[in-house]
Amino acid sequence: MINNLYLIACIGKNNELGANNDLIWKFSNDMKFFKEKTINNTVIMGRKTYESIGGILPKRENIIITRNKETDIDNALMFNDYESVIKYINNNPNKIFYIIGGSSIYKYFLPFCKKLYLTEVNANYEANVYFPKFNKKDYKENILHDYYEDNTSYKIVEYIRK
Ligand SMILES: NC(=O)c1ccc[n+]([C@@H]2O[C@H](COP(=O)([O-])OP(=O)(O)OC[C@H]3O[C@@H](n4cnc5c(N)ncnc54)[C@H](OP(=O)(O)O)[C@@H]3O)[C@@H](O)[C@H]2O)c1
């Protein structure tokens, strides 16, 4: 486990993450929470999540993972494999890193993460990407917020690896 590595995601009842390379839900309180957590820290994302956001996230160090060594994005750090990202995190113990998706990136990094911030939406959706299953028993669970927006309830839960 890496103490300065966290993960943040918004998921449906069946772990739905996204559809058509876009988010499923865009709740203002959730977006605000995401911004508060990640601002002034480092965000780590897959190339498709970067495309889906449509640019780098301001006021944050952006790490983008791609297999294509030619891809170069202004004001972002490019990595071509997971191991070199882990090395970079370990070399920067004073920074906080947030894994921000998508599915394969979450799956690989989840076991290394000290904290997970999951926005759990009380709804289902026709998705094509899913968040990985994980064992909640390995974590201490704190419900941080309960919200109701767009006729949908959701809660923001912090999971801290025991
Ligand atoms: N609900 C949420 O919280 C949330 C968060 C983030 C994203 N999303 C959604 O998730 C979807 C995008 O996620 P996704 O899973 O399709 O894609 P993704 O994980 O964002 O990006 C996949 C890309 O990452 C690169 N990659 C993956 N594994 C790699 C490895 N081992 N080494 C090097 N590069 C690697 C590859 O880029 P190249 O093809 O360039 O090589 C791959 O095509 C969208 O719908 C988005 O809206 C939802």
The ligand as an SDF file (V2000), in Angstrom:
LIG
                    3D

 48 52  0  0  0  0  0  0  0  0999 V2000
  -17.4910    7.8150  -12.8520 N   0  0  0  0  0  0  0  0  0  0  0  0
  -16.2450    8.2120  -12.6830 C   0  0  0  0  0  0  0  0  0  0  0  0
  -15.8440    8.5870  -11.5810 O   0  0  0  0  0  0  0  0  0  0  0  0
  -15.3190    8.1770  -13.8520 C   0  0  0  0  0  0  0  0  0  0  0  0
  -13.9800    8.5550  -13.6960 C   0  0  0  0  0  0  0  0  0  0  0  0
  -13.1440    8.4960  -14.7940 C   0  0  0  0  0  0  0  0  0  0  0  0
  -13.6150    8.0710  -16.0180 C   0  0  0  0  0  0  0  0  0  0  0  0
  -14.9210    7.7190  -16.1320 N   0  0  0  0  0  0  0  0  0  0  0  0
  -15.4690    7.2460  -17.4090 C   0  0  0  0  0  0  0  0  0  0  0  0
  -14.6950    6.1420  -17.8350 O   0  0  0  0  0  0  0  0  0  0  0  0
  -14.6120    6.1360  -19.2600 C   0  0  0  0  0  0  0  0  0  0  0  0
  -13.1570    6.1830  -19.6790 C   0  0  0  0  0  0  0  0  0  0  0  0
  -12.4840    5.1110  -19.0660 O   0  0  0  0  0  0  0  0  0  0  0  0
  -11.8660    3.8760  -19.8680 P   0  0  0  0  0  0  0  0  0  0  0  0
  -11.7640    2.7880  -18.8700 O   0  0  0  0  0  0  0  0  0  0  0  0
  -12.6270    3.6650  -21.1200 O   0  0  0  0  0  0  0  0  0  0  0  0
  -10.4330    4.4410  -20.2930 O   0  0  0  0  0  0  0  0  0  0  0  0
   -9.1960    5.0050  -19.4380 P   0  0  0  0  0  0  0  0  0  0  0  0
   -8.8200    4.0450  -18.3540 O   0  0  0  0  0  0  0  0  0  0  0  0
   -9.4410    6.4040  -19.0190 O   0  0  0  0  0  0  0  0  0  0  0  0
   -8.0710    5.0440  -20.5470 O   0  0  0  0  0  0  0  0  0  0  0  0
   -7.6880    3.8650  -21.1780 C   0  0  0  0  0  0  0  0  0  0  0  0
   -6.3650    4.1520  -21.8680 C   0  0  0  0  0  0  0  0  0  0  0  0
   -5.3330    4.2640  -20.8910 O   0  0  0  0  0  0  0  0  0  0  0  0
   -4.1290    3.7830  -21.4450 C   0  0  0  0  0  0  0  0  0  0  0  0
   -3.7060    2.5860  -20.6840 N   0  0  0  0  0  0  0  0  0  0  0  0
   -4.4810    1.6870  -20.0440 C   0  0  0  0  0  0  0  0  0  0  0  0
   -3.7190    0.7310  -19.4930 N   0  0  0  0  0  0  0  0  0  0  0  0
   -2.4370    1.0430  -19.7670 C   0  0  0  0  0  0  0  0  0  0  0  0
   -1.1940    0.4350  -19.4790 C   0  0  0  0  0  0  0  0  0  0  0  0
   -1.1140   -0.7160  -18.7870 N   0  0  0  0  0  0  0  0  0  0  0  0
   -0.0630    1.0270  -19.9160 N   0  0  0  0  0  0  0  0  0  0  0  0
   -0.1180    2.1710  -20.6320 C   0  0  0  0  0  0  0  0  0  0  0  0
   -1.2760    2.7990  -20.9580 N   0  0  0  0  0  0  0  0  0  0  0  0
   -2.4170    2.2330  -20.5280 C   0  0  0  0  0  0  0  0  0  0  0  0
   -4.4420    3.3940  -22.8870 C   0  0  0  0  0  0  0  0  0  0  0  0
   -4.2350    4.5790  -23.6540 O   0  0  0  0  0  0  0  0  0  0  0  0
   -3.8180    4.5320  -25.2220 P   0  0  0  0  0  0  0  0  0  0  0  0
   -4.9740    3.9370  -25.9440 O   0  0  0  0  0  0  0  0  0  0  0  0
   -3.5690    5.9750  -25.5570 O   0  0  0  0  0  0  0  0  0  0  0  0
   -2.5820    3.6880  -25.2770 O   0  0  0  0  0  0  0  0  0  0  0  0
   -5.9180    3.0520  -22.8110 C   0  0  0  0  0  0  0  0  0  0  0  0
   -6.5780    3.1250  -24.0480 O   0  0  0  0  0  0  0  0  0  0  0  0
  -15.4280    7.3410  -19.7070 C   0  0  0  0  0  0  0  0  0  0  0  0
  -16.7500    6.9530  -19.9470 O   0  0  0  0  0  0  0  0  0  0  0  0
  -15.3310    8.2600  -18.5150 C   0  0  0  0  0  0  0  0  0  0  0  0
  -16.3880    9.2030  -18.4900 O   0  0  0  0  0  0  0  0  0  0  0  0
  -15.7790    7.7560  -15.0750 C   0  0  0  0  0  0  0  0  0  0  0  0
  1  2  1  0
  2  3  2  0
  2  4  1  0
  4  5  1  0
  4 48  2  0
  5  6  2  0
  6  7  1  0
  7  8  2  0
  8  9  1  0
  8 48  1  0
  9 10  1  0
  9 46  1  0
 10 11  1  0
 11 12  1  0
 11 44  1  0
 12 13  1  0
 13 14  1  0
 14 15  2  0
 14 16  1  0
 14 17  1  0
 17 18  1  0
 18 19  2  0
 18 20  1  0
 18 21  1  0
 21 22  1  0
 22 23  1  0
 23 24  1  0
 23 42  1  0
 24 25  1  0
 25 26  1  0
 25 36  1  0
 26 27  1  0
 26 35  1  0
 27 28  2  0
 28 29  1  0
 29 30  1  0
 29 35  2  0
 30 31  1  0
 30 32  2  0
 32 33  1  0
 33 34  2  0
 34 35  1  0
 36 37  1  0
 36 42  1  0
 37 38  1  0
 38 39  2  0
 38 40  1  0
 38 41  1  0
 42 43  1  0
 44 45  1  0
 44 46  1  0
 46 47  1  0
M  CHG  2   8   1  16  -1
M  END
$$$$
